[in-house]
Amino acid sequence: METALAFAKAGYKVYATMRNPETAPALQQKCKDENFSISIMEMDVDSDESVEQCIAAILKENGPVDVLVNNAGIERHGSVEELTLLDFKSVMDTNYFGVLRCMKALLPEMRKNRSGCIINVASLTSHIACTPLAAYAASKFALEAVSEALAGEVKPFNIRIALVEPGVINTQLAQEIGSGNSIVNPQTKRFAGLFAASLKTPTAPSVVAEKILKIANSDSWQLRYPVGPDAIPFLEWRKSMTDEQWVDWNAMNDEDWYNSVKSTFGLDARQ
């Protein structure tokens, strides 16, 4: 919603798509109050037919699309053993295949016009995989890989690809990390505490929206954009460890793990 509003304020004609438009009364009211040029349309990124029909309608009504922002995302948290295959498939369908559906629907038009910008919202978990976010991280790792490959394919056609990598942002998704309990892996609670501690000094979603708008308005070919005050510190911290050290850090006993988080980030993750 914040991204749609940011682009509308900047003078863009915005098509805000979602599975159930009736669940977005706040956006609808904002459009009326501010007279923003935002068309709210129904589209389910999990459905080939829905994506094709919606984007065809947009192209028919508006003509070429200059900027595509892929930020539909869901999350299922839990240990790898306990999450069902359906959980893994549903996360991948929305976070990875959903992006592919939207990109493939618009790429022929952008290539023909030799112009376009595609901004994919990834995550710090694109680089930092840990429990209880294995399914989510897997989808974001995949999104990073396909975006990196695509960037090289479409640069000759003057189409820019960008990956936005938010840290801990105050969204419903982040707030819900702590829900649910693991029977076989109590470590899942620890990251819930880390998220909760980070959200005590919340970073608003508008920070990410502003970055997305800035990328769209630029002429930069930069591929990755960490966003939020904790993004680069988290990434640099992970880079400071070998893979084996990272595994060992996640396998620590609770007391050592909580003390490590406290000393490294100044966060009390104990709930």
C-alpha positions in Angstrom: 0.0 0.0 0.0 2.8 2.4 0.9 4.5 1.8 -2.4 1.3 2.4 -4.4 0.8 5.7 -2.5 4.4 6.8 -3.0 4.2 6.3 -6.7 0.8 8.0 -6.9 2.1 11.0 -5.0 5.0 11.2 -7.4 2.6 11.5 -10.3 2.5 7.9 -11.6 -0.6 6.2 -12.8 -0.7 3.2 -10.5 -2.4 -0.2 -10.9 -2.5 -1.7 -7.4 -3.3 -5.4 -7.7 -4.4 -7.8 -5.0 -6.3 -11.0 -4.5 -9.2 -9.4 -2.7 -9.6 -5.7 -3.4 -12.4 -5.4 -0.9 -9.9 -6.1 1.9 -8.1 -2.8 1.2 -10.6 -0.1 2.4 -7.8 2.1 3.7 -6.2 2.3 0.2 -9.5 3.0 -1.4 -10.3 5.7 1.1 -6.9 7.3 0.6 -7.4 7.4 -3.2 -10.7 9.2 -2.7 -9.4 11.7 -0.1 -6.3 12.6 -2.0 -7.6 12.1 -5.6 -4.7 9.8 -6.4 -4.5 8.0 -9.8 -4.6 4.5 -8.4 -6.7 1.8 -10.0 -7.2 -1.2 -7.6 -7.6 -4.4 -9.6 -8.0 -8.0 -8.7 -5.1 -10.3 -9.5 -3.9 -13.5 -7.9 -0.2 -14.0 -8.6 -0.6 -17.8 -7.9 -2.8 -18.1 -11.0 -1.5 -18.0 -14.6 -5.0 -17.0 -15.8 -5.5 -14.2 -13.3 -2.1 -12.7 -14.0 -2.5 -12.9 -17.8 -6.0 -11.4 -17.7 -5.2 -8.6 -15.4 -2.0 -7.5 -17.1 -3.7 -7.8 -20.5 -6.4 -5.5 -19.3 -3.9 -3.0 -18.0 -2.0 -2.9 -21.3 -5.2 -2.5 -23.2 -6.3 0.4 -21.0 -3.0 2.1 -20.4 -0.5 1.0 -23.0 3.1 0.3 -22.0 4.0 -0.3 -18.4 7.1 1.6 -17.3 7.6 0.0 -13.9 6.7 -3.4 -12.4 7.0 -3.8 -8.7 6.7 -7.4 -7.5 6.0 -7.3 -3.7 3.4 -10.0 -3.2 4.6 -12.2 -0.5 3.6 -14.8 2.1 5.4 -16.6 4.8 5.1 -20.0 6.6 7.3 -20.5 9.6 8.4 -23.5 11.4 11.2 -26.2 11.3 11.9 -27.9 8.0 10.7 -31.2 9.5 7.4 -29.8 10.7 6.4 -27.6 7.7 4.3 -29.5 5.2 5.2 -29.8 1.5 2.0 -27.7 0.9 3.6 -24.9 3.1 6.8 -25.0 1.0 4.8 -25.1 -2.3 2.5 -22.2 -1.4 5.3 -19.9 -0.3 7.3 -20.7 -3.5 4.2 -20.3 -5.7 3.6 -16.7 -4.4 7.1 -15.4 -3.7 8.9 -17.0 -6.7 6.5 -18.3 -9.4 4.2 -15.3 -8.7 7.0 -12.9 -9.6 7.9 -15.0 -12.7 4.3 -14.9 -13.9 4.1 -11.1 -13.7 7.5 -10.6 -15.3 6.8 -12.9 -18.1 3.5 -11.2 -18.8 5.2 -7.8 -19.2 8.7 -8.6 -20.6 7.7 -9.0 -24.3 6.1 -5.5 -24.2 9.1 -4.0 -22.4 11.5 -5.7 -24.8 9.6 -4.5 -27.8 9.6 -0.9 -26.4 13.3 -1.3 -25.3 12.3 0.3 -22.0 11.3 -0.8 -18.5 12.2 -1.3 -14.9 11.3 -4.3 -12.8 11.8 -4.1 -9.1 11.6 -7.3 -7.1 11.2 -7.2 -3.3 13.4 -9.8 -1.9 14.6 -9.9 1.8 17.7 -10.2 4.0 16.7 -13.8 4.1 17.9 -13.9 0.5 21.4 -14.2 2.1 20.7 -15.3 5.6 18.9 -18.6 5.9 17.8 -19.8 9.3 15.0 -21.4 11.3 12.1 -20.8 11.3 12.2 -19.1 7.9 13.5 -21.9 5.7 10.6 -21.9 3.3 10.5 -18.1 3.0 14.3 -17.9 2.6 14.3 -20.6 -0.1 11.7 -18.6 -2.1 13.8 -15.4 -1.7 17.1 -17.2 -2.6 15.3 -18.4 -5.8 14.0 -14.9 -6.5 17.5 -13.4 -6.2 18.9 -16.0 -8.6 16.4 -15.6 -11.3 16.5 -11.8 -11.0 20.3 -11.8 -11.4 20.1 -14.1 -14.4 17.4 -12.0 -16.0 19.3 -8.7 -15.4 22.0 -9.9 -17.8 19.4 -11.1 -20.4 17.5 -7.9 -20.6 20.1 -5.1 -20.2 20.7 -5.2 -24.0 17.0 -4.2 -24.3 17.4 -1.3 -21.9 15.3 -3.0 -19.2 16.6 -2.6 -15.6 16.2 -5.2 -12.9 16.5 -4.3 -9.2 16.3 -6.3 -6.0 15.2 -4.6 -2.9 16.3 -6.4 0.3 14.5 -5.1 3.4 15.6 -5.8 6.9 13.1 -6.2 9.7 10.2 -3.9 8.7 7.1 -3.3 10.8 4.6 -5.3 8.7 2.1 -7.9 9.6 4.4 -10.6 8.3 7.2 -9.6 10.6 4.8 -9.3 13.6 3.6 -12.9 13.1 7.0 -14.6 13.1 6.5 -15.4 16.8 3.1 -17.2 16.4 3.1 -21.0 16.6 5.4 -23.4 18.5 7.7 -26.1 17.3 7.7 -29.5 19.0 11.0 -30.7 17.5 12.9 -27.5 17.3 12.7 -25.0 20.1 15.2 -22.7 18.2 12.2 -21.4 16.2 11.3 -19.3 19.2 14.6 -17.5 19.3 14.3 -15.6 16.0 10.7 -14.7 17.0 12.3 -13.0 20.0 14.9 -11.3 17.8 12.1 -9.9 15.5 10.1 -8.8 18.5 13.1 -6.9 19.9 13.8 -5.3 16.6 10.2 -4.1 16.3 10.4 -2.2 19.6 12.1 0.5 17.5 10.1 -0.2 14.3 11.1 0.7 10.7 8.0 1.8 8.8 7.1 0.2 5.4 7.2 3.7 3.9 11.0 3.5 4.1 10.9 0.6 1.6 8.4 2.3 -0.6 10.6 5.4 -0.8 13.5 3.3 -1.9 11.5 1.5 -4.6 10.3 4.9 -5.9 13.9 6.2 -5.9 15.1 3.2 -7.9 12.3 3.6 -10.4 13.1 7.3 -10.9 16.9 6.7 -11.3 18.9 5.5 -14.2 21.0 3.2 -12.1 21.9 -0.3 -13.1 22.7 -1.3 -9.5 21.2 -4.8 -8.9 20.8 -5.0 -5.1 19.5 -2.5 -2.6 19.5 -3.4 1.1 16.9 -1.3 2.9 16.4 -0.3 6.5 18.8 0.6 9.3 19.6 -3.1 10.2 20.0 -4.4 6.6 23.6 -3.7 6.0 24.7 -4.5 9.6 23.0 -7.9 9.3 24.5 -8.6 5.9 28.0 -7.6 7.0 27.6 -9.7 10.2 26.7 -12.8 8.1 29.6 -12.2 5.7 32.0 -12.1 8.7 31.3 -15.8 9.3 32.2 -18.9 7.4 29.2 -21.2 6.5 30.3 -23.6 9.2 30.5 -20.8 11.8 27.0 -19.7 10.8 25.7 -23.3 11.3 27.4 -23.5 14.7 25.9 -20.1 15.7 22.4 -21.3 14.9 23.1 -24.6 16.8 24.1 -22.8 20.0 22.3 -23.5 23.3 19.8 -20.9 24.2 21.9 -19.1 26.8 24.9 -18.6 24.5 22.7 -17.7 21.6 20.8 -15.0 23.5 24.0 -13.6 24.9 25.5 -13.5 21.4 22.6 -11.5 20.1 22.8 -9.1 23.0 26.5 -8.5 22.6 26.4 -8.2 18.8 23.2 -6.2 18.2 22.3 -4.8 21.6 19.0 -6.7 21.4 17.4 -8.7 24.2 15.7 -11.5 22.2 14.4 -13.3 25.4 10.7 -13.2 25.3 
